[in-house]
Amino acid sequence: MATTDDGTRPTLVEEVKSAVTTRAALLVIGVLGLMVAFITSYAGAFHRPKPDRVPLGVVAPAQVRAELVRTLDRLPGAPLDPRPVASEQAARRRIEDRTLDAALLVDPRGTTDRLLVASGGGASLSQAVEAVVTAAEKQQRRTVRTEDVVPADAGDGRSLSSFYLVVGWCVGGYLCAAILAISAGARPANRQRAVIRLAALALYAIAAGLAGALVVGPVLGALPGSLFGLWGLGALTVFAVGATTLAFQGLLGIIGIGLAILVIVVFGNPSAGGAYPYPLLPPFWRAIGPALPPGAGTWAARSIAYFRGQALTGPLLVLSAWAVGGALVTVVLATLHRTAGERADGERADDGTAGAGERPPA
């Protein structure tokens, strides 16, 4: 049984202070905060999905087109953002290049119109638009027939495979960076060590991107599209998340892993447009989603799989910014860390406080 220095038995409070350090207590409180943020973020994003200003093309005779656009624009809650389109061919092109999510084709000779949707961009969004348009048409004593012009693949249930693929890549990215921190220290000792870590991360990202693309493509048949396109996207996504995590670790030490989880998992995943595409998310999540790696990766993966690579520039720039920014911050912080260490060693040497045989590092 443990005793204090004077031979007496320690009190419960003293035992607790000895067993639980201040650092450990702060880390536990931080984990509790992450848990609360996780619940708040996911519940806040998903608890009440509803369409909000969904881009909808309207193809109708000129004499009724403007009035129909105004009627759809004034629906309660503003679920649609209707825009006049000249023809069915133009509407299909704009759905395929991802500037429209759906299009309503009015038949002036009958009472049944057609609604063009693209479930490859998100089944939940297509269903939500169909429900809104069907209700609006019913008020006009008309019916609507839905046509899926960019359908999700048979092996891609509810068009979620892209999201799950990107989530897996993101997890791989920050776990790889975390393992490097645990095995060799959260902060690289110098610039050369930082570059070595980034190089190791790059090799891992290439392998992880290929592995993910093979699993969802040839192995499971869960996602169509270019294998090489998905491979490149995966490598960029993994490196972007990993480099960002390395940068956070260089800034905050091991706590940087928690910051990476906050940004990528807590904020990034529910705002990625996976389960519910952007027009179904509340304003905050819809605003941040495209700027975070999970959102940019999910949009890009769907574009590669279903939209022949359309609308890729923005998401790829976002991922590249996280990758380049993370790498630069990692190298700069490692350089500053080395410089500060050398300055401290030099000051100790000048004061005569360095131990025998010690000298400032070369």
N, C-alpha and C positions, 0 to 999 in steps of 0.2 A: 504494500500500500504506500502511495506517495506521501511524503511529508514535506513541510516547509523547511527553510534553512534552520529554524530554531527547534526542529524536531516535532512540531505540532502538526496535527492533521489539517490539511487545507479545507477551507469552507467551500460550499457549492459554488459560490460566486467566483472564488479564486480558481476552482477547477474549470469553470466555463471559460474564464479569461485565458487560462493556459491552453485549453483545447481548441478554442475558436479565436483565431487571430482577427484583427481589424480588417486586414485585407480579405480574408475569407468571408467575413460578414458582408463586406461591401460587394464582393462578387455574387454572393447569394441574393442580395437585394437587387443587384443588376439583373440577375436571371429572372427574378420575380417581375421586375419591370418589363423585361422582354416578353414574358408570358402574357402579361396583361395587354401589352401592345399588340401581340399576336392575335389574341381573342378579339380585341377592339377593331383591329384592321380587317380581319376576315369577316366578322359579323357585320361591321359597318359597310363593307363593300357588297356583301352577298345577301343581306337579310331582306331586302325589298327591291329586287331588280325591276326596272320599268324603262320603256323606251323613251329617249329624250333627244329630240331633233335628229332623228335618223334620216340620212340623205336618201330621198326617194325621187326618182325621175317620174314625170307624168307625160305620157304620150296620148294626146287627144286632139280632136278636131279644133282648129283655131278658134271657132266661135264659142267653145265651151272651156277651152284649156285654162284661160286666166281665172275664170270663176272657180273651176275645180281646184286649182292650186291654192286660191284664197281659202276655200272651204277646208281643205286638208290642213292648211297652215293654222287654222283657227280651232282645231280640235282641242278639247279640254286637256290641259297638261302639256300641250305642245309636244306630242310624241313623234311628229314627223317634221322633216325639213324638205317640203316638196319643191321641185325645180322643173320647169318645162323642158322637155326634150323633143327634138324635131321628129325622130323616127324610132321604130323598134330597133333598127340596126345600131343607131347611135346609143340607145339605152343599153343594149347588150355590151357594146364596147366600153361604156363607162362603168358598168358593173364589173367587167373583166379587168379593167385597169384600177379598180378599187376606189374610184371617186364617187360611186353610188353603191348603196347596199341593196337596193331593190328598185323596181320600176313598175308602174301601173300603166297598162295598155288599155285604153278605153275603146270599146267597140260601138261605134255610133249606130250600127244597124241592129243591135240586139241589146239584151239586158245582162249579159254575162261578160265581164271584163277579165283580163289576165294580169296576174301579178308575177313578175320575174324576181326570183330571189337567188341567193348564192349561199347555200348551207356550208360550202367549203370554208367560208369566212367565219362561220359560227352558227351552229344549228339553232341555238337559243335566240339569236337575233332574228333569223329568218322566221321563226315561229312567232316572235313578238310582233314583227311587222305584219305578218299574215293576219294575226288576231285584230290588230288595229284597223287595217284596211278592210277586212271583212265586216267589221262593225260599222265603219263609215259607209260602206257600200250598201249595207242593209238599210240604213236610214234613207237612202235614195231609191230604195226598192230595186236594188241591183244585186247581183251575185258576183263572186270572183273565183277564178280558177287559178291555182298556183302552179307555176312552172319553175323548177330548180335548174337554172342555167349553168351553175358551177356546183354540182353536187359533191358532198363529202364522199370519200372512198368507202366502199363496203366494209373495209376493215378498220375504218376510223370512226368509232362510235361518237356521235355528236360533235365531230370535228375537234376532239380534245387531244388527239395524239401529238399535235404540234406543241401544245402547251406542256404536256407531260415530258416530252423530249427536252424542251428548253429548261424546264425545272430541273431535270436530271443533270443537264450540262452545268447549270448554275451551282447545284449542290457539289458537283465534282470540282468546280473551280475554287470555291472557298474552302472545301475540305483539303484540297491539295496544298493551298497556301497555309492553312492551319497546321497541317502535318509538318511542313517545312519549319514553321515557327516552333512547334513543340520539340522537334528533333535537333534544331540548330539555333534556337533563340529567336525571340520575336523580332528583334531588330538586327539586321545584318551588320557585321562588325565594320565593314568598309564598302566602298563602291564596287570593288571587284566581287565581293560576296553577293551583293545585291544583283549584279549582272548575272552571276552564276545561277542564283535563284530564279531570275526571270527566264533564263535560257532553259532551265529544267522545267519550269512551268510551261514554256512554249512547246517543248517536246511532248509533255503530258497532254496539252491542249490538242495537239494534232492527233494523238492516239485516241483521246476521249471523243473528239468530233467524229472520227471515223467509226468508232465503236457504236456511238449513238445512232448514226446514220444507217449502219448495217442492221442494227436491231429493229428499228422501226420500218426499214425498207425490206431488203431481201429476207430477213429472218422471220419477221412477224407479218409482213404485208400490211402494216398499220398506216403507212403514209406513202402516197405516190410522190412523184417529182424526182428531180435530178439527185442522184446519190452524191455526186461531187459538189453540187450546190449546197446540200445539207451538211456535207463534211466540212466545207469551208466555213459555213455559218457556225457550226458547232465549235470548230477550233477558235474562231473569233470570240464566241460567247464565253467559252471556258477561260480563255486567256484574259478577257476583259474583267470577268468576275474575280479570277485569281489575282490579277495585278492590282485590282482595287483593294482586295483583302490584304495583300502585302503592304500596300500604301497605308491602310488603316493601322496595321500592326507596327509599321515604322513610326507612325505618329503617336499611337497610344499603347504600344506593347501588346501583351496578350489580350487586353480589353478590346483591341481592334477587331478581333474575331467577332465579338458581340456586336460591334457597330456594323460589320459586314452583314451579319444575320438580320439586323434591324433594317438595313437598306434593301437587301436582296430578297429576304424571305418575308419579313413583316410588312414592308411597304410594296415591294416589287411583285410578289406572286399574286396577291388579290387584285392588283391594278393592271395585270398583264393582258387582260382581255381574253383569257382562256375560257373559263366556264361561262363568263358573261362578257361579250365584246364591249368595247368602249361605250357605245350609245346606251347600254343598259346599266352602266355603273354610275354611282353618285358623282357629283362634280369634282370632289377632291381626288378621288382615285382615277377618274377619267383624265384629269389634268396631269398627274404625275406619271401615269403608266407608260406613255410613249417615251419618256425620258430615262427610264430605268432599264437595265439589261433584260429582265424577264419579259417586259412588254415589247421592247424592240425585237428580241429574239422570236417571240411568238408570232408577231406580225410578219416578220421575215420568213419564218418557216412556213406559214400558210401561203405566203406569196409564192415561194418556191414550189410548194406542193400542188397548189390549185390555180394560181393566177399567172403562170408562165414567167415568174420573176418580176411582175409589175410592182410598182410602188416600193422598191427596195432601198432606194438611195437614203432616205431619212433614217430608217432603222439601222442601216449599216454605218452611217455616220455617228449615230448615238453609241453603238457598240465600240466603234473605233476610238471615239473620244474617251470612253471609260478605259479602254485598253492602253492608249497612249498616255492619258493622264495618270493612271495608276502606276505605269512603268516609270514615268518621269519623277513622280513624287517619291517612289521607292528609292530610286537612285540618288535623288537630291538629299533625302533625309539620311540615307546611309553615309553620304559624303559629309554632311554636317555633323553626324554622330562621330565619325572618325576625326574630324577637325577638332571638335570639342574635347574628345578624349586626349588627343595629342597636346592641346593647350593645357588641359588639367595636369597631364604628366609633366609638362615643361615647368609649370608653376611650382609643382611639388619639388622638382629637381632644383629650381632656383632657391627655394626656401630651405633646401637641405633636409627635407622630410622624406625623400625617397629612401627605401630600404637598401641595404647593402647589395651591390650588384645590379640595382635597378637603374634603368636609363630610359629616356623617352623613346617610344618606338620609332623605327626608321620610316 
